[in-house]
């Protein structure tokens, strides 16, 4: 690689101004090539890492932010891919992703891959909702605590099996009306930031699975109303809230496009809409970034940089 290519490679990897969904860096010292693809390198984004090895590997994973993100292999086990989540509250700065891989003879290696996160300022929104959803009555506290533990336990599980395949799709056709990461002021009181995306859709609109998975929760929860959670595998989960009703049950397997339920206005809402959150190994990421990194797949395979705006 000549000097000009090295300079361009360093600029693509470390520049905070780049908005390309494809940024690559080679890790020659490890004997593998690592490429990364992201809509942006900011809090709430999903990064797709691809490791290309000259020999088959038996296991690959990435460790960063104190979390381990699993990878999956192609048929020859030479190319491995994995999703890494940058949490909503991640601080800007330089990080190192430890890419750990083990070959079929049991030899393990660790390759360092740089990741520079740029700061992002999220807007604030003020909402007026039923006061019981801002300051819950004493009688509801035990229910809220139990439901919180139940959902947290689901998100904490990150199995090796992967259900999802290919691209992700929006669960309803309507536009997003409230972006990821907004700071919430409810009835004049600060509350947790908005960790998902809201879609404008009429009550009764069908909600479809954005990708394949297994239903791990279908229930009425205090804050989110009728709720469905899908396990897409390898620590990736979709959380759908405020449904008027759901048409799946715990344990159901769903394919991309299968109907999960209908849009409603249950739980803490100001009107009918769909809330979609995504958790990736416990990190809060923007569902739209998950959709974005798989756009224009053929162009990316051909080696072209493609820009996807947040």
Secondary structure, DSSP 8 states (H G I E B T S, - for coil): --HHHHHHHHHHHH-TT--BSEEEEEEGGGTEEEEEEES-SBTT-EEEEEEEESS-EEEEEEEETTEEEEEEE-TTSSEEEEEEE--TT--SEEEEEEEEEEETTS-EEEEEEEEEEB-----EEEE---GGGTS--HHHHHHHHHHHHHHHHHHH---S-B---S----SSSS-EEE-TT-EEEETTEEE----EEEE---TT-EEE-SS-EEEEEEEEETTTEEEEEEEEETTEEEEEEEEEEE---TT-EE-TT-EEEEEB--SS-SSSBEEEEEEETTEEE-HHHHHHTTTTHHHHHTT---B---
